[in-house]
Amino acid sequence: MDLHLAGKTALITGASRGIGLAIAGSLAAEGCRVAICARGTEALEKAAEDLGSQGAEVLAIAADVTQSAGAADVVDRTVRAFGGVDILVGNVGGNRRGRFEETSDDDWEAVLDLNLRGHVRVARACLPVMRKGGEGAITFISSIFGREAGGPGLSLYNSTKSALISLAKILALELAGDGIRVNSVAPGSIRFPGGSWDKRCNEDPEGMARFVETNLPMGRFGLAGEVADVVTFLSSPRASWINGACVNVDGLQSRSLI
Ligand SMILES: NC(=O)c1ccc[n+]([C@@H]2O[C@H](COP(=O)([O-])OP(=O)(O)OC[C@H]3O[C@@H](n4cnc5c(N)ncnc54)[C@H](OP(=O)(O)O)[C@@H]3O)[C@@H](O)[C@H]2O)c1
């Protein structure tokens, strides 16, 4: 299937490693020019080098998207280098685990900035550019724990990831007449070298083997590439009738019927 992505420009936030980097690789393999951003320059440059060596046209932008200036900068620099933005993937995200009563205002500000406000700012800056191009696709990376309860200690993560799914739906409604589709993706537990699940597996192999047995019906963690390819499809005109959706990519990990 030709995804008709050749020559498109994709901006992927948080793409120096893990799921974001896999998404950049998957979009680049379909012929997209990719702009990637992250705060740390070393991993970012290495990621750009790796993508470039596979033939991709890559722009690496060191920026913190939780800051207004950083969010504006990633969009500005992408437009200056590539002339527009056709595809936005809001991948940045993270967690501060702790029981609700122990969470501070600072925790809430930080996780809201990371999991919601950063996406708001980057998407808002992209919209005039996408409108000018006459089309666009935005995908936010949420989590299955934005769709259903993850459990005690996850108030920050769960509520901000749910908010991101809501944001995608409302944005999709507002932009439905403008040729810009907005979806979200809800990964389950994804393991990649150096990622959070990989660290936990290395620190506690027996505990994590029990976790897999109890929580992952297919008997393994998901792979970053398995999320990436779904995002690439959603970003393509082939997914023209998928709008405002939240797509699970979780190997049956989540239990919700909706
Ligand atoms: N891994 C999983 O099992 C899983 C499951 C469900 C959902 N997700 C979601 O999927 C997304 C990616 O997860 P991941 O595990 O691949 O994450 P990760 O390993 O923590 O990578 C995050 C990426 O974002 C960058 N980043 C972090 N904060 C940033 C900021 N403020 N501004 C710009 N870049 C920033 C990081 O680089 P720097 O640190 O150098 O900035 C890195 O490139 C997240 O939204 C996560 O919540 C992951």
The ligand as a Gaussian input file, in Angstrom:
#p B3LYP/6-31G(d) Opt

LIG

0 1
 N        7.251000       3.465000      26.817000
 C        6.035000       3.085000      27.132000
 O        5.805000       1.947000      27.602000
 C        4.851000       3.997000      26.918000
 C        3.574000       3.512000      27.170000
 C        2.488000       4.351000      26.958000
 C        2.668000       5.641000      26.519000
 N        3.933000       6.092000      26.294000
 C        4.085000       7.471000      25.832000
 O        4.828000       7.477000      24.633000
 C        5.631000       8.655000      24.564000
 C        7.093000       8.278000      24.367000
 O        7.469000       7.393000      25.388000
 P        8.973000       6.845000      25.520000
 O        8.903000       5.741000      26.504000
 O        9.561000       6.617000      24.159000
 O        9.659000       8.134000      26.206000
 P       11.176000       8.469000      26.584000
 O       12.057000       7.275000      26.437000
 O       11.139000       9.159000      27.896000
 O       11.590000       9.527000      25.441000
 C       11.019000      10.783000      25.451000
 C       11.624000      11.630000      24.352000
 O       11.121000      12.967000      24.510000
 C       12.210000      13.881000      24.751000
 N       11.707000      14.885000      25.688000
 C       11.351000      14.700000      26.986000
 N       10.952000      15.858000      27.520000
 C       11.031000      16.784000      26.538000
 C       10.753000      18.167000      26.484000
 N       10.305000      18.832000      27.558000
 N       10.942000      18.843000      25.315000
 C       11.400000      18.171000      24.208000
 N       11.683000      16.850000      24.228000
 C       11.510000      16.182000      25.376000
 C       13.328000      12.999000      25.285000
 O       14.616000      13.572000      25.107000
 P       15.257000      14.559000      26.229000
 O       15.061000      13.886000      27.551000
 O       16.676000      14.715000      25.821000
 O       14.493000      15.841000      26.123000
 C       13.132000      11.769000      24.418000
 O       13.643000      11.986000      23.117000
 C        5.349000       9.421000      25.861000
 O        4.331000      10.355000      25.658000
 C        4.867000       8.331000      26.797000
 O        4.061000       8.812000      27.853000
 C        5.031000       5.323000      26.487000

